[in-house]
Amino acid sequence: MTEKWNLSFEEKRIWISLGGSILFSFLLAVLVILLDTRIIAAVDYVPNWALTSVDLARAILSLLAGSLLTVATFTFSTMLTIITLYTSNFSPRATENFLLNRTSMQTLGIFLGGFIYSLASLFFMRSSEDEFLVVSATVALVYAFGAVISFTRFIYTSSEYVQLEKLIHRLYKEASDVFDNYIQRFKDYPTLKHLPDMSFMYTYEVQATKSAYIEHISFDTLKAIADETESNVIVSIRVGHFVTKGQPVMELKTNQKLEEDMDAITKRVNDSFSYESEKSSMYDPDFARTKLTEVALRAVSPGINDPNTAIHILKYKSLLEKRLAGLPGKYVIFHNDEEEGENEVRLEEIEEEKYTPANKEKSENEYTNSVFYRYNDFAEDLHTGYWQLVFYMQQDISGVNALFEAIETIAYSTHEDNLGFVKEYNDYLYNMTSSNFEQPFDQNIIENNYERIKTILKKKESEFEEKKEEAEDDKPEEITEEQIENEDKD
């Protein structure tokens, strides 16, 4: 529920920041009106220097009302200019980073709220024979000073947001935080490189009830369904995917007949999804990384032709992808806490390369009442994260060199499970680019990068093999049944 509320709050954050500032100004106007009209008898305790006559207060408030509305219009025009700049030069997806910035919306809200405060105070201000002294002008003066400080902060912030280098770093920091939360969420669960064979009598498909982006999945609900139905749940979609109504999103493998319960299960499964009309980077690391990719693509477009910016972005992108490369396995497993210890014992034996006729039958039913989620499809993520950049940069030797450098950064941090994917992508990048250059200098650059990455991967593979051998040597010798019988005889 918290995650769904966060996603809903993100869409309304602009209005909350803007409306909060206006609401504060309105409540301030109500308070000042109550003081000036003596409904609240507190003005007598205010120092005389903080009070003004009604005529002076009218003059000050009239001047501020016009000035604040003018500055609010200027602020709005500045925001539209920056949005246009983002859309044409950077990426339409990056505009939300500026709009969701609290300083921008608060500044606009402060000036609009100041205009409302001035008008409300003027409307309820009345002349009298007693010439009451009022405090509204003094409050307006303090408000004006605060508005000036806020406007100065807005100008400084806006100047930072239009600088490309700072925008790229800001997008990277945002994506890095999303990756941190994503990795933290799954790090304590066991993982598998491949789904184990499952021998169940029935397989049921659960379909989506809406057409939208899935931006969050509540795995607690899915675990509860797996326990109640004594089934294995395989989630076939991932956070960030767009699903259509009627599309299969999950499979239940069980030995029970669930035809009569499928409507209720389908409803519960769909309630565990957060359906959104727009993509959000809050829980989707791929979309957070896509923003960087789109800025790089715009930079290498013929209209802008700025390959150095794309090269700069590739360095940051590789820092994100190497973190996915360092994650083990492809599927994460959610199951009961009491079964966790038993399941973790056989994680390594379930891998495809360790299947044997002797243990295959045992491993088929090793996992029960479990949820399998494809949390790190590194091969797919690596290819989709670079395929557009490879297409547009494959004939620019500086861009090709940057692509190989990005793969090299990823290779240094690759987990054993992902070594083969990095090797395949290194071959793919070499085959895509080597034939585009005829000059020896260019060919040497590609050859050197290609061979250097192959060397890194071979070294990593050797290190993993050495660790395996050391682990095997440290294992205690297994006691056979024959040894036990001999000991009993003795």
VOGU-3710 file (C-alpha; in Angstrom, 3 decimals, decimal comma):
1> mtekwnlsfe> 0,000/0,000/0,000  2,836/2,383/0,784  4,363/1,922/-2,648  1,029/2,540/-4,386  0,519/5,671/-2,310  4,016/6,883/-3,246  3,271/6,404/-6,951  -0,021/8,261/-6,624  1,657/11,027/-4,637  4,370/11,437/-7,291
11> ekriwislgg> 1,782/12,372/-9,920  0,219/14,972/-7,593  3,448/16,353/-6,167  3,351/19,383/-8,484  -0,092/20,377/-7,272  0,783/19,696/-3,649  3,850/21,977/-3,792  2,006/24,693/-5,689  -1,218/24,389/-3,704  0,621/24,265/-0,394
21> silfsfllav> 2,231/27,648/-0,988  -1,063/29,212/-2,088  -2,927/27,708/0,867  -0,336/29,113/3,281  -0,778/32,582/1,800  -4,559/32,316/2,007  -4,501/31,235/5,658  -2,063/34,045/6,406  -4,470/36,520/4,796  -7,338/35,197/6,932
31> lvilldtrii> -5,267/35,576/10,093  -4,190/39,129/9,241  -7,784/40,118/8,390  -8,951/38,805/11,772  -6,240/40,860/13,453  -6,893/44,075/11,513  -10,657/43,905/12,064  -10,060/43,337/15,804  -11,928/40,034/15,786  -8,750/38,695/17,386
41> aavdyvpnwa> -7,606/41,315/19,875  -3,869/40,902/19,518  -2,861/44,047/17,585  -2,637/46,017/20,825  0,315/43,864/21,805  2,191/44,561/18,555  4,860/47,331/18,734  3,796/50,650/17,172  6,651/50,570/14,663  5,122/47,391/13,162
51> ltsvdlarai> 1,754/49,065/12,531  0,710/51,403/9,697  -2,267/53,493/8,836  -4,967/52,149/6,556  -4,011/54,488/3,693  -0,337/53,495/3,812  -1,271/49,835/4,020  -3,491/50,201/0,947  -0,674/51,817/-1,010  1,821/49,089/-0,064
61> lsllagsllt> -0,589/46,238/-0,733  -1,655/47,685/-4,101  1,961/47,987/-5,182  2,803/44,451/-4,035  -0,257/42,910/-5,696  0,764/44,213/-9,111  4,463/43,419/-8,615  3,913/39,873/-7,366  1,547/39,047/-10,237  4,105/40,394/-12,728
71> vatftfstml> 6,906/38,298/-11,233  4,630/35,244/-11,113  3,992/35,684/-14,857  7,744/35,985/-15,458  8,386/32,844/-13,390  5,774/30,914/-15,367  7,309/32,109/-18,662  10,760/31,022/-17,500  9,460/27,577/-16,630  7,841/27,209/-20,059
81> tiitlytsnf> 11,109/28,235/-21,726  13,061/25,614/-19,787  10,445/22,965/-20,588  10,747/23,822/-24,282  14,529/23,565/-24,026  14,283/20,151/-22,385  11,847/18,867/-24,975  13,819/20,050/-28,006  17,430/19,566/-26,850  17,432/16,951/-24,091
91> spratenfll> 14,491/14,580/-23,659  10,737/14,972/-23,081  11,084/12,433/-20,254  13,551/14,718/-18,452  11,085/17,615/-18,128  9,475/15,995/-15,089  12,777/16,338/-13,249  12,451/20,106/-13,564  8,706/20,266/-12,952  8,900/18,017/-9,901
101> nrtsmqtlgi> 11,631/20,208/-8,468  10,183/21,705/-5,283  11,876/25,087/-5,783  10,152/25,724/-9,116  6,627/25,011/-7,934  7,078/26,653/-4,546  8,362/29,868/-6,128  5,374/30,082/-8,453  3,065/29,305/-5,539  4,656/31,958/-3,326
111> flggfiysla> 4,103/34,740/-5,864  0,564/33,654/-6,686  -0,156/33,299/-2,993  1,262/36,773/-2,325  -1,081/38,184/-4,960  -4,045/36,468/-3,267  -2,914/37,743/0,147  -2,688/41,335/-1,089  -6,097/41,273/-2,781  -7,809/39,674/0,223
121> slffmrssed> -6,278/42,155/2,641  -7,299/45,106/0,452  -10,858/43,815/0,094  -11,454/43,614/3,857  -9,632/46,834/4,696  -12,046/49,599/5,727  -11,457/53,244/6,623  -12,872/54,482/9,932  -13,013/57,672/11,931  -10,889/56,105/14,640
131> eflvvsatva> -8,083/55,501/12,116  -7,259/51,978/13,229  -3,648/50,933/12,790  -3,205/47,697/10,867  -0,516/45,028/10,646  -1,240/43,759/7,113  1,334/46,021/5,438  4,098/44,874/7,786  3,282/41,226/7,129  3,240/41,970/3,381
141> lvyafgavis> 6,691/43,575/3,683  8,111/40,480/5,370  6,374/38,305/2,762  7,955/40,388/-0,003  11,447/39,826/1,432  10,773/36,091/1,530  9,505/36,191/-2,051  12,705/37,942/-3,189  14,823/35,229/-1,532  12,672/32,531/-3,131
151> ftrfiytsse> 12,948/34,155/-6,559  16,739/34,391/-6,248  16,835/30,700/-5,366  14,613/29,927/-8,351  16,931/31,780/-10,753  19,957/29,926/-9,407  18,212/26,557/-9,584  16,941/27,215/-13,113  20,422/28,139/-14,290  21,648/24,782/-12,984
161> yvqleklihr> 18,858/22,853/-14,688  19,703/24,236/-18,141  23,375/23,211/-17,866  23,769/19,917/-19,681  26,582/18,555/-17,521  24,622/19,114/-14,319  21,480/17,681/-15,876  23,330/14,486/-16,795  24,788/14,168/-13,315  21,370/14,793/-11,785
171> lykeasdvfd> 19,782/12,093/-13,956  22,561/9,717/-12,986  22,084/10,415/-9,282  18,355/9,814/-9,608  18,940/6,535/-11,441  21,617/5,523/-8,930  19,188/5,964/-6,046  16,581/3,884/-7,879  19,171/1,139/-8,484  20,178/1,225/-4,800
181> nyiqrfkdyp> 16,591/0,702/-3,687  16,030/-1,997/-6,304  19,109/-3,989/-5,293  18,341/-3,512/-1,605  14,854/-4,869/-2,130  15,991/-8,223/-3,544  19,438/-8,765/-2,041  18,263/-10,920/0,883  16,366/-13,410/-1,274  17,807/-16,505/-2,969
191> tlkhlpdmsf> 18,290/-16,373/-6,730  18,484/-18,812/-9,625  20,035/-18,530/-13,060  17,298/-20,716/-14,613  13,856/-21,828/-13,559  13,886/-25,375/-12,157  11,798/-28,087/-13,725  8,414/-28,251/-12,038  6,195/-31,311/-12,094  2,615/-30,298/-11,275
201> mytyevqatk> -0,740/-31,577/-12,485  -2,294/-28,192/-13,335  -1,090/-24,908/-14,760  -3,338/-21,825/-14,593  -2,769/-18,482/-16,297  -3,692/-15,208/-14,623  -4,535/-12,362/-16,997  -4,309/-8,595/-16,664  -7,568/-6,743/-16,158  -6,287/-3,380/-17,445
211> sayiehisfd> -4,115/-1,966/-20,204  -1,405/0,103/-18,544  2,165/0,165/-17,252  2,891/-1,969/-14,210  5,057/0,170/-11,936  5,032/-1,937/-8,772  4,274/-5,498/-7,696  3,289/-6,501/-4,164  5,061/-9,816/-3,692  3,559/-10,316/-0,230
221> tlkaiadete> 0,165/-10,806/-1,860  1,611/-13,259/-4,373  3,337/-15,202/-1,592  0,037/-15,457/0,257  -1,647/-16,795/-2,900  1,139/-19,363/-3,348  0,690/-20,569/0,244  -3,093/-20,767/0,074  -3,153/-22,644/-3,242  -0,013/-24,722/-2,525
231> snvivsirvg> 1,387/-23,668/-5,876  4,451/-22,193/-7,487  3,826/-18,746/-8,916  5,843/-17,625/-11,940  5,533/-13,906/-12,698  5,993/-13,484/-16,448  6,104/-9,663/-16,544  8,444/-7,168/-14,911  8,047/-3,769/-13,336  7,910/-1,177/-16,106
241> hfvtkgqpvm> 6,296/-3,448/-18,694  3,175/-2,379/-20,545  0,425/-4,990/-20,406  -2,854/-5,180/-22,270  -6,157/-6,363/-20,903  -6,352/-10,143/-21,179  -2,588/-10,621/-21,448  -1,169/-13,456/-19,280  0,941/-11,965/-16,488  1,414/-14,936/-14,189
251> elktnqklee> 1,293/-18,740/-14,021  0,186/-20,931/-11,140  1,559/-24,465/-11,101  -0,249/-26,642/-8,587  -1,706/-30,072/-7,903  -5,075/-28,629/-6,875  -8,056/-27,788/-9,055  -8,560/-24,036/-8,923  -11,102/-23,395/-11,686  -13,730/-22,111/-9,276
261> dmdaitkrvn> -11,254/-19,865/-7,451  -9,551/-18,309/-10,481  -11,788/-15,225/-10,610  -10,941/-14,348/-7,011  -7,253/-15,113/-7,577  -7,192/-12,965/-10,705  -8,678/-10,061/-8,770  -6,151/-10,405/-5,953  -3,237/-10,626/-8,369  -4,316/-7,523/-10,260
271> dsfsyeseks> -4,871/-5,668/-6,998  -1,233/-6,402/-6,155  -0,133/-4,527/-9,293  0,149/-0,753/-9,506  -1,333/0,134/-12,894  -0,180/3,546/-14,136  -0,938/5,432/-17,339  2,629/6,789/-17,441  6,009/5,267/-16,696  7,663/6,185/-13,423
281> smydpdfart> 11,278/5,791/-12,371  10,387/5,394/-8,685  10,585/1,559/-8,742  11,691/0,995/-12,343  15,495/1,163/-12,791  15,170/0,633/-16,538  13,144/3,831/-17,025  15,548/5,802/-14,822  18,378/4,640/-17,076  16,332/5,317/-20,229
291> kltevalrav> 16,339/9,047/-19,479  20,124/9,090/-19,821  19,906/7,062/-23,023  17,418/9,493/-24,579  19,622/12,503/-23,821  22,523/10,673/-25,483  20,411/9,826/-28,527  19,319/13,444/-28,868  22,979/14,501/-28,654  24,029/12,266/-31,578
301> spgindpnta> 21,073/13,294/-33,753  21,970/15,192/-36,970  20,226/18,321/-35,709  22,424/18,636/-32,604  25,475/16,519/-33,562  27,170/16,511/-30,154  28,859/13,092/-29,834  30,980/14,234/-26,867  27,840/14,538/-24,748  26,821/10,998/-25,693
311> ihilkyksll> 30,293/9,756/-24,785  30,026/11,495/-21,420  26,645/9,844/-20,791  28,011/6,406/-21,701  30,452/6,667/-18,804  27,600/7,223/-16,366  25,425/4,545/-17,989  28,144/1,938/-17,589  28,295/2,690/-13,852  24,626/1,724/-13,636
321> ekrlaglpgk> 24,807/-1,367/-15,825  27,819/-2,772/-14,000  25,672/-2,978/-10,886  23,167/-5,180/-12,704  26,067/-7,227/-14,060  27,243/-7,856/-10,512  23,922/-9,369/-9,396  23,718/-13,157/-9,276  21,131/-15,187/-11,118  18,144/-14,167/-13,142
331> yvifhndeee> 15,177/-15,138/-10,961  14,550/-14,198/-7,360  12,531/-16,540/-5,154  10,003/-15,575/-2,498  8,802/-18,283/-0,165  7,862/-18,992/3,440  10,411/-18,068/6,082  10,288/-21,535/7,599  11,205/-23,061/4,222  13,952/-20,578/3,460
341> genevrleei> 16,773/-22,507/5,072  15,862/-25,736/3,286  15,599/-24,045/-0,094  18,902/-22,187/0,167  20,793/-25,434/0,720  20,063/-26,596/-2,822  20,281/-23,328/-4,707  23,536/-24,188/-6,433  22,379/-27,689/-7,301  19,295/-26,388/-9,095
351> eeekytpank> 21,393/-24,584/-11,733  21,051/-26,086/-15,184  24,657/-27,133/-15,504  24,387/-29,236/-12,342  21,298/-31,191/-13,344  21,897/-34,921/-13,357  19,502/-37,843/-13,658  20,167/-38,576/-9,981  19,075/-35,195/-8,648  16,656/-34,036/-11,325
361> ekseneytns> 13,630/-35,835/-9,870  14,391/-34,413/-6,434  14,886/-30,872/-7,723  11,626/-30,814/-9,666  9,581/-30,498/-6,488  12,250/-28,786/-4,389  10,438/-25,462/-4,452  6,815/-25,389/-3,366  4,648/-22,463/-2,381  7,219/-20,131/-3,974
371> vfyryndfae> 7,068/-17,050/-6,185  9,575/-16,717/-9,045  10,262/-13,237/-10,419  12,641/-12,333/-13,273  14,336/-9,490/-11,433  17,598/-9,315/-13,417  17,384/-10,285/-17,064  20,867/-8,931/-17,664  21,204/-10,153/-21,247  17,998/-8,400/-22,286
381> dlhtgywqlv> 18,721/-5,268/-20,265  22,223/-4,930/-21,675  21,055/-5,211/-25,267  18,024/-2,937/-24,942  20,085/-0,400/-23,015  22,525/0,015/-25,910  20,884/-1,092/-29,155  19,818/2,422/-30,211  23,172/3,924/-29,296  25,016/1,208/-31,198
391> fymqqdisgv> 22,868/1,863/-34,267  23,493/5,626/-34,295  27,149/5,566/-33,169  28,496/2,574/-35,085  30,089/4,730/-37,799  31,724/7,237/-35,420  35,049/5,854/-34,193  34,976/7,980/-31,031  31,496/6,695/-30,251  32,490/3,097/-30,938
401> nalfeaieti> 35,493/3,483/-28,655  33,192/4,836/-25,910  30,833/1,861/-26,353  33,701/-0,587/-25,897  34,893/1,355/-22,849  31,407/1,048/-21,356  31,449/-2,733/-21,893  34,915/-2,825/-20,337  33,621/-1,064/-17,216  30,796/-3,596/-17,011
411> aysthednlg> 33,180/-6,521/-17,515  35,257/-5,650/-14,451  32,241/-6,033/-12,141  30,471/-8,941/-13,834  29,166/-11,802/-11,739  29,957/-15,338/-12,801  26,371/-15,861/-13,973  26,659/-12,968/-16,452  30,121/-13,554/-17,910  28,725/-15,310/-20,963
421> fvkeyndyly> 26,324/-12,452/-21,715  29,088/-9,856/-21,618  31,247/-12,019/-23,882  28,399/-12,386/-26,380  27,751/-8,660/-26,378  31,428/-7,914/-26,881  31,333/-10,137/-29,976  28,108/-8,471/-31,124  29,579/-4,975/-30,781  32,715/-6,032/-32,643
431> nmtssnfeqp> 30,736/-7,547/-35,527  28,485/-4,480/-35,765  31,310/-1,933/-35,923  34,493/-3,487/-37,329  33,241/-3,615/-40,924  32,369/0,113/-40,925  35,984/1,326/-40,857  38,632/0,770/-43,495  41,526/2,770/-42,076  44,121/0,784/-40,064
441> fdqniienny> 44,118/3,271/-37,191  40,388/2,878/-36,683  40,549/-0,884/-37,045  43,366/-1,097/-34,501  41,284/0,824/-31,962  38,405/-1,617/-32,354  40,678/-4,671/-32,285  42,490/-3,496/-29,148  39,236/-2,779/-27,315  37,755/-6,103/-28,343
451> eriktilkkk> 40,796/-8,122/-27,270  41,187/-6,202/-24,024  37,635/-7,036/-22,969  38,174/-10,690/-23,896  41,269/-10,721/-21,690  39,357/-9,216/-18,781  36,603/-11,809/-19,112  39,101/-14,695/-19,281  40,805/-13,394/-16,162  37,481/-13,123/-14,357
461> esefeekkee> 36,578/-16,636/-15,433  39,870/-17,960/-14,086  39,300/-16,192/-10,779  35,861/-17,754/-10,436  37,272/-21,198/-11,235  39,980/-20,773/-8,587  37,387/-19,786/-6,005  35,349/-22,863/-6,864  38,373/-25,125/-6,484  39,232/-23,547/-3,144
471> aeddkpeeit> 35,665/-24,020/-1,981  35,747/-27,668/-3,048  39,010/-28,213/-1,168  37,559/-26,683/1,979  34,513/-28,950/1,940  34,617/-31,835/4,443  34,819/-35,278/2,915  31,492/-37,038/2,573  31,107/-40,194/4,614  29,849/-43,065/2,510
481> eeqienedkd> 27,517/-45,826/3,695  30,378/-48,320/3,380  32,513/-46,302/5,803  29,626/-46,146/8,269  29,151/-49,923/8,085  32,899/-50,498/8,659  32,842/-48,216/11,682  29,841/-50,099/13,113  31,679/-53,400/12,670  34,728/-52,055/14,415
//
